[in-house]
Amino acid sequence: MHRAPASVRSDKPPPPMNSMASLPRRSSVGIPLCLLVVFLAIYGLTAGVSLGHHSLAPHFVYLAESFLHGRLDLVHVPDPPYDLTFFAGQWYVSFPPLPALLMLPLVALRGLAVSDVAFSVVVGALDVALFYLVLERSATGDRRGRVWLCALLGLGTPLWYCAALGSVWYTAHVVAVGCLCLYALEALGRNRPLVAGLWLGLGFLARAPVILAFPLSLWPDLRRRNRSLGGRIRFLLLFVLGLTPALSGQAGYNWARFGHPLEFGYRWMNSPGPLMERQARWGQFSLHFLPENLYTLLIRPPLVSLSPFRIEPDPWGMGLLLTCPALLLALTPILPSPPLPKLGKGTNREGMRSLRLGLCLAIALVQLPSLLYFNTGSYQFGYRFALDWLPLGVSLVALGTEGRPRWWGKSLIAVSVLMHLWGVLWMYPNFNGQPWRLQYAELLHRLLRRLIDVAW
């Protein structure tokens, strides 16, 4: 079969973003499956005894139950009703509903006994496996380098504790990361606008800022020189069409609950007084919050006490430069005398530049609402709002390191993992009432007693 000239084919679907016919037709599934199993074990062991129970705020389980009863307000209200919205005599979950929708089959089978912690553990492990496929599709590096970068995302970012601890806030992040990975897989591959829009729309139904990652798909297509104006308009319309079910669904959901398509209900949320006072005084989004949010995003330090000497994480957040220094590897290409990327088969330098620019634009736009938000992220280690774009950020690290981190890159990844291990050990008692190690000491004690009883 003879292909038509480029000028004739200009309105057909564009090639992959970085001209990557580079993904093997039969992509290996062995490594993603191994990563899935490994991270199921890591996240499951981190969750420990809470794996079979509700998290501190299992609101999505209760919301799924309400959906099964044909209601938008909560049939049963979790105790305490923290961060729920009380409106017109009913309690609602203000957050976008995708995690609850995904839990529907589980709740239909097991009711409120479903553990949102176990759900988060499984989805978090799937996130890491999907991210390996994203790195594979971007045609950077080798298998070993991609595994290092998956370790960075899965253990060196807030994804670790979000997946292991669950709760309405963290489960939303975990689901959004998965949607963002699926969107990136499409954008870096065939980049079909309708499919890319559908995946991005699902991400919006987990974490609203994710929808601003649209440049990853739109930028390479709209800047193609041989793309006609009609082709660009068609691509844009199909992309918007893909977003439409999620946007219209959320708008209808808001209208049915609060009487307005843009009202999520955050202003009536049962949150701490100081946070609600900030929102009442300056609004949910304001330039007033920009300095504090930038400070928290980049350099906010831990809390230091001199008498007695003690260093503890700041629960309002800590800067990524401290908690995830491996992200600095994304800057490699803009430093003096950078190494040239080793491009995969079928790639070109202009495609790689386009990919890098698309990633940077998407990250900047996704981060923007959080920089203006009235809350830095509340109780957290590091800066959890970065999970709205971190799969794209680690993809930039892959480009900056050619997908093959050298010893200093691996050292930064190791530091990021150790920082978040500190975070997991610090956060666990606040969510589960006891230090992480004690649960296993208790389990071991019970096991030994049972063995002794059996032996006697």
N, C-alpha and C positions, 0 to 999 in steps of 0.2 A: 504493500500500500504506500503511495506517495503522499507526503504531507503537503498541504497547501502553503504558499509563501506566507511569511509573517504578516504582511500587509493585509492579506485576505482573512487571516485568522485573528485579527486584532480584537474582536469583540467576544472571543471565546474565553472560557475561564482561564485566569492567569496561571503561569507556572508557579511552583512553590515559592515562598517568600524569598529565599536566598538561592533561587534557581536550583533547588535541591530535588533533583531526581536522585538524590543521594541515599535515601532510605532504602535498604534492601527490600525486595519484594516479599521475602520471607523473613520478617524481622524475628530475631531470636526472642523467645518468650521465657527461656530458662532463667536468665538473670532477673527479670522482673518478678517471676514466681518465687525465686529464692529471696529477693528483697521483701516480697509480701510476707513470706513465712517468718523471716528474721524480725521484721518490724512488728508483726503480730505478737511475737514473743517478747520483744523489748517493751512495747507499749502495754501489753498484757501484764508483764511482770511489774512494770511501773505502777499500773493501776492497782495491782494486788487484790486484796480482799474486796475492794470497792467494785471490782469487775462485775459482780453479780447484783449490785445494788444501784439505787439512784445516786446521781451526783448531788452536789449542794443545791443546784437549781435545775431540776429536770423538766423544765417548762414545756419542751417540745413533745415529751411523752404525753403530757396532759392535753396539749393542743391536738395531737393526733387522735386521742380518745374523743375529744369534742367534735372533730371533723367526722369521725365515724358515727356520731350521733346527729350529724347534720347541723351542727351549731358552730358559730364562730367565737362565741364566748366560752369560757371554761366550764365544763360540767362539774369537775372537781378542782379545787384550788390547792396547789402545793403549799406546804407550810415550811418556812415563811413565804409570804407572797412577794418576795423581793424582786424588784424590777418588772413586776407585772403592772398593767395599766387598769385603773379602776375608772370606768366611764358608764354613765347612765345606769348605775346600779349593778353592773356586771364587771367581771374581771376578764382581761384580754392579754394575749401575748403580742406585744407591739412589733417584735422582730419579724423580718420576712420569713415565710412559712416553709421553705423547701425542706429543712431537716425534718419537720413534722410530717410532711408529705411522704418522705422516704421511709419514715417509721410506720406508716399506716399498715402495711402487711404484718409487721411484727406485733403492733398493738392489737390488731384484729385477732391475732392468734393467742396472745398472752396478756392482753389488757395492760393495766398500769404496772405489771410486774416487769415489763421490759426495762432493761438497764440502758440508760443513755450513755453510760460510761463504756459499756461493751460496744455499743454502736459506734462511738467515737474512735475506739481502738481499731475496729475493723476498717472504717473509712480512712483513718489516718494511715494505716499500713497500705491501703490501696493508693493513697496519694503518692507515697514514695515510689511504688511500682510504676504508676503512671508517669511520674516525673522522669524516671529512667528512659521511658519511651520518648518523652519530649527531648531529652538530651540526645538520644539516638537519632531522632529526626532532624535535629539541628546540625548533624554531621560534624560535630566537634569531638575530638579526642578519641580515646579507646575505651574498652570496657572498664578497665581498672579506674581510669580517671572519672568515668561516669558514676561508678560506685562511690568514690570519694565525695562527689558532688551531691549524690543522693543522701549520703551520711550527713552532709552539711545541712540540707533542707530538713531531714527527718530528726536529727539530734542536735544540730547547732542553731536552731531557731525556736521560737515559741510553739512550733507545731508539736514538739515532744510533749510538753505539759498539757497543751490543748487536747491532744488525742488521748492522753492517759487520764485526765481529770474530768473530761466531759463538762457539762453545765450548758445553760442556754447560750452563754456568750462564746465559749470555746468550741462547742460543737458546730456553731454557725461558721466559725473560721475553718474548721476541718473540712466541712462540706464545700465551702467556697474554694479552698485550695484544689480539691478534686475537680470542680467545674472549670477552674482556671487552667488546669493541666489539660483537660479535654479540649478546651478552646485553643490552647497553644498548639496541641497536636494537629488540629485542623488548620490553623493559621499558618503553621510552618510546613504543612503538607499541601494538599490540593487547594486549600483556602477557598472552599465553596462558600459563598457569602451567606446563603440561607442556613447552612449547618453551623458555620462559625457564629452567626447571630443567635441561633438556638442555644448553643453551649454558653455563650456569654450571658444570655438572658437568664439561664438557670443559675449562673453565678450571682447575678443580681438578686435572685430570690433567696440566696443564702446570706450575702453581704452586699448591700447596695453599691458601695464604691467600686466594686469589681467591674461594673458596666463601663466604667471609663477606660478600660483597657482596650477599647476599640481600635486605637492606632496600630496595634500589632497586626491586625488583619487589613485595615483600610489603607494604611500608609503605602505599602509596596504596590498595591493595585492602582491607586490613584496617581502615583508618580511615574507609572510606566509610560515611556515616550511613545510607544507604538499603540497605546490604548486610545481609542476614539472617545469623544465626549459621550456618545451614546452608550458605549461599553462601560464607562465609569459611572454614569447615572444608573445603569441597570445593576451594576455591582452594589452600589450604595442602596438602591431600593430593595434588593433582595436581602441585604444585610439587615436593614431596618425591619423587613418583613419577618426575618428570623427572630428579632428581638420582640416583636409585637405581642406574642402570646404571654411572655413574662411581664412585660410592662402593663398590658391591659389587664392581666390577671391580678397583679398587685394593686393597680388602680381600683379595680372593682372590689377587691378585698378591703381596701382602705375605706372606700365609699360605704360599703355595707356595714362596716363597724362604726365609723366615726363621721359619716356624712360628707366626706370630701375625698376625692381621689388622691390627693397629695398628703393627707393627714395620716401619719403612722401611729400617733398616740403617745409619742415620747414625752410630751409636755405634761401628761397626767400620770406618768410612771411613778411607781412607789420606790423611789430611790433616795439616797441620803440627802438630808436637807441642804448641806452646802452645795452639792451638785445642782440641785433644783433651783437654788438661789442664783447660781451663776447663769443658768439657762433663762430664768425669769428676767434677769437684769440685762444680759447682753444678747440673748437669743441662742438658738441651738448652734448656729454657725455665725462666727464673727471674727473680724481681723484682730479683735482684742485678744483672742486666744492664740494667735499665730506665734508670738515669741515663746510662750511656754511650750507649745507643741513642737516647735523646731528644736528647742532645747532638749525636750524629752526624746525626740526622735534620734538626735545625734549624740549628745554628750552628757546627758543627765547622769550623775554619779550615784553610787550606792550611799547609804546612810552610814556615817562614821561617828562613833562615840569614843571619846578619849578616856573617860573615867566611868566604868572600866573600858579598856580598849575593846572595841567590837565593830565589825563591819557587817552590815546587813543590806539586802536588796531594798531599794525604795519601792514600795508597793504601787506608787503612782507611775512607775516606769523607769527605765534606764536606757541610755543611748546605745544605738546599734554599734557605734565605734568601740564600745566597751564590751557589749554582750555578744556581738557577732562580727568580730574584726575581719573574718574571712571575706566579707563583702567588699573590702578594699581591693581584692583581687580583680574586681570588675573594672578598676581604674587602669589596669596595666596597659591597654591600648592607647591611652592618652598621655602616658608618661613619655619622657624623652627616649628615643631609640627603641621603640617597642618591637618585640619579635613579631614577624609576620605570621598570620594564622596559617596553619596547615589545613588547607581546605579539602573537604571530601570530594570524591568523584562527582563531577557535574556541577560543582559550585563555582562561584566567581567572586572576586573581591567586592565588586559593586553590590552583589547580593548580600554579602556579609555586612557591609556598611549599612545597607538598608535594614537588615535585621537588627543591627545594634541601635540604629536610630528609632526604629519602631518600638523596640523594647524600652528605650529611655523615655520616649513620649508617653507610652502606656503607663510606666511606673510613675512619672511625674503627675499625670492626670489622676490616677487612682489615689495617690497620696494626698492630693490637694484637699478634699473634703475633711480628712482627718486633721489636717493642719489648722483648719478653721473651727473644729468641733469643740464643744464646751467641756469635753471630758478627754483626758489624756489616755484613757484606757482603764482607769480604776485599778482594781487589784490584778496585778500581773507581774511577770518577770520579764525584763527587757521592754520591748515595745510590740505588743501583739497586733496592733493595727497594721503593722508591716506585712502580716500574713496575707493581706489583700493583694500584695504584689510580689511577695518574696519568691514564688516560683519563677517569675520573670527576672528578678534580681539575681538569683542563682544561675539562671541562663546567661546573664551578662558575665557572671564569673566564669562560666564555661568558655565564653568567647575570649575573655581576657587571659585565660590560662591555656588556651588552645584545647581545652578539655582534658589537659594532662597537668594537674597541679604538681609543681616541683616541691622540693623539701620545705621551702618556706611557706608555700601555699598550703601544704598538708599540715604544717605547724599551726597556721592560722585557723584551719578547720578544726584541729584538735583543741585549740584554745576555745573556740566557739562552742564545741561540744561540752567541754569541762565547765564553761560558764553556765550552760543550760542544765547540766547535771546539778550544779549548785542551786539553780532555780527550782528544779523538780524537788530536791530534798527540802528546800525552804518552804515551798508551797504546799506540799503534801499534808503536813499536820493541820494546816488551816482549812483544808477541804475534808479531811478524814479523821481529825481528832487525835491522831497519834503520829509520831515520826514514822517514816517509811520503813525503817529497819525493824521496828518493833512488831509489825504485823507478821513478818517472817519468823521472828523469834517465837511469837505465840503459836504460829502454825507448826513450827518444828517441835515445840513443847507438846502440843496436842498429839502430833504424830508419834512421838516417843512414848507418851502415856498409853496410846492405843496399842502400840507394839508390845509394850510391857504387859498390858492387860491380856493381849492375845497369847503371849508367851506363857503367862501364868495360868 
